[in-house]
């Protein structure tokens, strides 16, 4: 498979007793307490957890060197007993792993599909791995990492487990942009991710095919002018031309550090996106600093910008 807009397959459903690997592909752990709380939720569900060698290492702002962090990911991918990969946290560093990177190829022996199709769960900096993984035809989960899981509301945690254990997911409610000429209904393969990380994938080997997709963006700590700069790059590169719709989550964690004129995040989004005249929904409950509703990567979705709803009409019938 060469493009992410082709529908990805969901890995087999998880069940009690399955083995899950914990890896740190980006930044080093900063809160052991939050990490342990996230682990406890998975363990209470009945899963066997393997802490990859070096998961708690650090090298500056990274959780070890690129070689060390790649080895964690490869070990999880290569172990046929491993059914899913839990990322400890985001931060920075995932894109470094993709330089000259090749995902393990399918082997010819029986069961090779199940060796390849593993759940990869994370968000924020993990966007780079999720989008690259989708190019291999496997749907990952844009959802809480281990250090954020325990802070999720109960319904958000149950949503994550419903997705990985039942291949089921509920629609999300936001605010449609029909009043700004961006109404209607769009269908396409959903690519959720962090706007900054996704922007830095443009023009690289990890950039997925963006034709006929619905983009879902969130971000944290980015001033409006920086969000403006990112979206302007997408526009200048013509990357919105084949996009069917845009779903916007939370853009949090920014406060002005000095006086001066600024646009609001909402004003930037409308200025940079409304003239695309495609269905757009904002205010969806995903991202940092609040509920982070789990969503599959590379699976067909529907965006209703009149009703303000993002849904997955065919999800329950999909899977390996």
Secondary structure, 3 states (H helix, E strand, C coil): CCCCCCCCEECCCCCCCCEEEEECCCCCCCCHHHHHHHHHHHHHCCCEEEECCCCCCCECCECCCHHHHHHHHHHHHHCCCEEEEEECCCCCCHHHHCCCCCCCCCCCCCCHHHHHCCEEEECHHHHHHHHHHHCCCEECEECCCHHHHCCCCHHHHHHHHHHHHHCCCCCEECEEEHHHCECCEEEEEEEEEEHHHHHCCCCCCCCCCCCCEEEEEEEECCCHHHHHHHHHHHHHCCCCCCCCEEEEEEEECCCCCCCCCCCCHHHHHHHHHHHHCCEEEECCCCCCCCCCCCEECCCEEEEECCCCEEECCCHHHCCC
